[in-house]
Amino acid sequence: MNKKSRQKKARLAAVAVLMMTIMFSSQQVSAKEEIQVREEGLKSIIQGVAISQNTQKAVKRIGTSFEVVLVGQRMGKREIQSRLDFGNQGAEEVKRLKEKSIGFTENKLVMSDEDYNTLLKIVEAEAGGEDIKGKILVANVIFNRMKSPDFPSTVTEVVWENVAGSPQFSPTADGRIHTVTVSEETREAVNRAIDGEDYSRGALFFMEEAYADKSNVQWFKKDLKFLFKHGVHDFYTYP
């Protein structure tokens, strides 16, 4: 082999060594980059978990996934699905708040428009001259009757009930329920009673003794239990 051939072969060998060195270095760089990417990804996941845990500890009132929508006098319910996982502790808090929300709302009375208008008119007719508490008390008595097995279960049926030819509320007999103009105070009183404001102590009856028939007064005092007096009305219940 002449000198020229040996030089050419040496150059080729050097080039081959250089190429192998470059390839090896590239593989090392790729491996390092891959490791770095994996480490950064793992670090992000760990940070995400830590943030979630810290959020769970910091947030004490995360609200409730339950909303109640009142439409007029009618009630509808809708569920809002949460996409966040706060762990067992957060889930228990949501459950507790949800139950509290439901309980609060279900204590309110929800009625039809007809019942609502009937309630406004009978409260105005029976207690138009009373203070706002006296108006609330009349609504309370009607609600108490609705809850009792001895009376109908809706406002309209309670107000218009007729027992053995005797109306339960005098404005339905003399027609005053049709002629009254409902005041803003009466409307406020009715709304407050619907929201749960109750001073009645369970009263199922009331009367204005000065204008009541003597036979009715005797029946009230003989067969019922007197509870209290407010304004012009005496309030009673079953003994």
C-alpha positions as CSV (number, residue, x, y, z in Angstrom):
1,M,0.0,0.0,0.0
2,N,1.5,3.3,-1.0
3,K,1.7,6.3,1.1
4,K,-1.2,8.1,-0.6
5,S,-3.5,5.1,0.1
6,R,-2.5,4.9,3.7
7,Q,-3.3,8.6,4.2
8,K,-6.7,8.2,2.6
9,K,-7.5,5.3,4.8
10,A,-6.4,7.1,7.9
11,R,-8.7,10.1,6.9
12,L,-11.7,7.7,6.5
13,A,-11.0,6.1,9.8
14,A,-10.8,9.5,11.5
15,V,-14.1,10.6,9.9
16,A,-15.8,7.4,11.1
17,V,-14.5,7.9,14.6
18,L,-15.8,11.5,14.5
19,M,-19.2,10.4,13.3
20,M,-19.4,7.8,16.1
21,T,-18.4,10.4,18.7
22,I,-21.1,12.8,17.4
23,M,-23.8,10.1,17.4
24,F,-22.8,9.1,21.0
25,S,-22.9,12.7,22.2
26,S,-26.3,13.2,20.6
27,Q,-27.7,10.1,22.3
28,Q,-26.4,11.4,25.6
29,V,-28.0,14.8,25.1
30,S,-31.4,13.2,24.1
31,A,-31.3,11.0,27.1
32,K,-30.6,13.9,29.4
33,E,-33.4,15.9,27.8
34,E,-35.8,13.1,28.2
35,I,-34.9,12.6,31.8
36,Q,-35.3,16.4,32.4
37,V,-38.7,16.4,30.7
38,R,-39.8,13.5,32.8
39,E,-38.5,15.1,36.0
40,E,-40.2,18.4,35.1
41,G,-43.5,16.5,34.4
42,L,-43.3,14.7,37.7
43,K,-42.5,17.9,39.5
44,S,-45.6,19.6,37.9
45,I,-47.8,16.7,39.0
46,I,-46.5,16.8,42.6
47,Q,-47.0,20.6,42.7
48,G,-50.5,20.2,41.4
49,V,-51.3,17.6,44.1
50,A,-49.8,19.9,46.7
51,I,-51.8,22.9,45.5
52,S,-55.0,20.8,45.6
53,Q,-54.2,19.7,49.1
54,N,-53.5,23.2,50.2
55,T,-56.7,24.5,48.6
56,Q,-58.6,21.9,50.5
57,K,-57.1,23.0,53.8
58,A,-57.5,26.7,53.1
59,V,-61.1,26.7,51.8
60,K,-63.5,26.3,54.6
61,R,-66.7,27.3,52.8
62,I,-66.6,25.9,49.3
63,G,-70.4,26.3,48.8
64,T,-72.8,23.7,47.8
65,S,-73.6,21.8,44.6
66,F,-77.3,22.2,45.2
67,E,-79.4,25.2,44.2
68,V,-83.0,25.9,44.7
69,V,-84.8,28.0,42.1
70,L,-88.0,29.7,43.1
71,V,-90.3,30.5,40.2
72,G,-93.2,32.7,41.3
73,Q,-94.7,30.7,44.1
74,R,-93.5,27.4,42.7
75,M,-90.3,25.6,43.5
76,G,-87.9,23.8,41.1
77,K,-84.6,22.1,42.0
78,R,-81.5,21.7,39.9
79,E,-78.3,19.8,40.6
80,I,-74.9,21.3,39.6
81,Q,-72.2,18.7,39.2
82,S,-68.9,19.7,40.6
83,R,-65.8,18.7,38.5
84,L,-63.3,19.4,41.3
85,D,-62.2,16.7,43.7
86,F,-61.5,18.1,47.2
87,G,-61.0,14.6,48.8
88,N,-63.2,13.1,51.5
89,Q,-63.1,16.0,53.8
90,G,-64.3,18.4,51.1
91,A,-67.0,16.0,50.0
92,E,-68.3,15.7,53.5
93,E,-68.4,19.5,53.8
94,V,-70.3,19.8,50.5
95,K,-72.8,17.1,51.7
96,R,-73.3,18.9,55.0
97,L,-74.0,22.3,53.3
98,K,-76.2,20.6,50.8
99,E,-78.4,19.1,53.5
100,K,-78.5,22.4,55.3
101,S,-79.6,24.2,52.2
102,I,-82.3,21.7,51.4
103,G,-83.6,21.7,55.0
104,F,-83.8,25.5,55.1
105,T,-85.7,25.7,51.8
106,E,-88.1,22.9,52.5
107,N,-89.2,24.6,55.7
108,K,-90.6,27.3,53.5
109,L,-94.2,26.9,52.1
110,V,-94.5,26.8,48.4
111,M,-97.9,27.2,46.9
112,S,-99.8,27.9,43.7
113,D,-100.8,31.4,42.5
114,E,-104.4,30.7,43.5
115,D,-103.4,29.8,47.0
116,Y,-101.1,32.8,47.3
117,N,-103.8,35.2,46.2
118,T,-106.4,33.6,48.5
119,L,-104.0,33.9,51.4
120,L,-103.4,37.6,50.7
121,K,-107.2,38.3,50.6
122,I,-108.1,36.3,53.7
123,V,-105.3,37.9,55.7
124,E,-106.4,41.4,54.6
125,A,-110.1,40.6,55.3
126,E,-109.5,39.1,58.7
127,A,-106.6,41.4,59.9
128,G,-106.5,44.4,57.7
129,G,-106.6,46.7,60.8
130,E,-104.1,44.7,62.8
131,D,-100.3,45.3,63.0
132,I,-98.0,43.2,60.9
133,K,-97.6,40.6,63.6
134,G,-101.4,40.2,63.8
135,K,-101.5,39.7,60.0
136,I,-98.7,37.1,60.2
137,L,-100.7,35.3,62.9
138,V,-103.7,34.8,60.7
139,A,-101.5,33.3,58.0
140,N,-99.8,31.1,60.7
141,V,-103.2,29.7,61.7
142,I,-104.0,28.7,58.1
143,F,-100.6,27.0,57.7
144,N,-101.1,25.2,61.0
145,R,-104.4,23.9,59.7
146,M,-102.8,22.7,56.5
147,K,-100.3,20.6,58.5
148,S,-103.1,19.1,60.7
149,P,-104.9,15.9,59.6
150,D,-108.2,17.5,60.8
151,F,-108.2,20.1,58.0
152,P,-107.6,20.3,54.3
153,S,-104.0,20.5,52.9
154,T,-104.1,23.6,50.7
155,V,-104.7,27.3,51.5
156,T,-107.7,27.6,49.3
157,E,-109.4,24.5,50.7
158,V,-108.7,25.6,54.3
159,V,-110.1,29.1,53.7
160,W,-113.2,27.9,51.9
161,E,-113.9,24.9,54.1
162,N,-117.5,24.6,55.1
163,V,-118.4,22.3,58.0
164,A,-122.1,21.3,58.5
165,G,-123.1,24.5,56.6
166,S,-120.9,26.8,58.6
167,P,-118.0,28.6,56.9
168,Q,-114.7,28.5,58.8
169,F,-113.8,32.1,58.0
170,S,-116.5,34.8,58.1
171,P,-115.2,36.8,55.1
172,T,-116.0,33.9,52.9
173,A,-119.6,34.0,54.1
174,D,-120.2,37.8,53.9
175,G,-118.2,38.3,50.7
176,R,-115.5,40.6,52.2
177,I,-112.8,38.3,50.8
178,H,-113.9,39.5,47.3
179,T,-113.9,43.2,48.0
180,V,-110.7,43.9,50.0
181,T,-107.7,45.7,48.5
182,V,-104.5,44.0,49.7
183,S,-102.1,46.4,51.3
184,E,-98.3,46.2,51.0
185,E,-98.0,45.5,54.7
186,T,-100.4,42.5,54.3
187,R,-98.3,41.3,51.4
188,E,-95.1,41.6,53.5
189,A,-96.8,39.7,56.4
190,V,-97.9,36.9,54.1
191,N,-94.4,36.6,52.6
192,R,-92.8,36.5,56.0
193,A,-95.2,33.8,57.1
194,I,-94.3,31.8,54.0
195,D,-90.7,32.2,54.8
196,G,-91.3,30.6,58.2
197,E,-92.0,33.5,60.6
198,D,-94.4,32.0,63.2
199,Y,-95.8,33.4,66.4
200,S,-98.9,31.2,66.6
201,R,-97.7,28.5,69.2
202,G,-99.7,26.0,67.1
203,A,-103.0,27.9,67.1
204,L,-105.7,26.4,64.9
205,F,-108.5,28.9,65.7
206,F,-108.9,32.6,66.3
207,M,-111.8,34.8,67.0
208,E,-112.7,38.5,67.6
209,E,-115.0,38.0,70.6
210,A,-116.7,41.4,70.3
211,Y,-118.1,40.5,66.9
212,A,-118.5,36.7,67.3
213,D,-121.8,34.9,67.8
214,K,-122.5,34.0,71.5
215,S,-122.8,30.3,70.6
216,N,-119.4,30.4,68.9
217,V,-117.8,32.2,71.8
218,Q,-119.2,29.6,74.2
219,W,-117.9,26.7,72.0
220,F,-114.4,28.3,71.9
221,K,-114.2,28.8,75.6
222,K,-115.7,25.4,76.5
223,D,-114.2,23.0,73.9
224,L,-110.9,24.7,73.0
225,K,-107.7,25.6,74.8
226,F,-106.9,29.4,75.0
227,L,-103.4,30.2,74.0
228,F,-103.0,34.0,73.9
229,K,-104.5,37.3,72.7
230,H,-102.9,39.6,70.1
231,G,-104.7,42.8,69.0
232,V,-108.4,42.0,68.7
233,H,-108.0,38.3,68.2
234,D,-108.0,35.5,70.7
235,F,-106.0,32.4,69.6
236,Y,-107.0,28.8,70.5
237,T,-106.1,25.2,69.7
238,Y,-107.4,21.8,70.5
239,P,-106.9,20.8,74.2
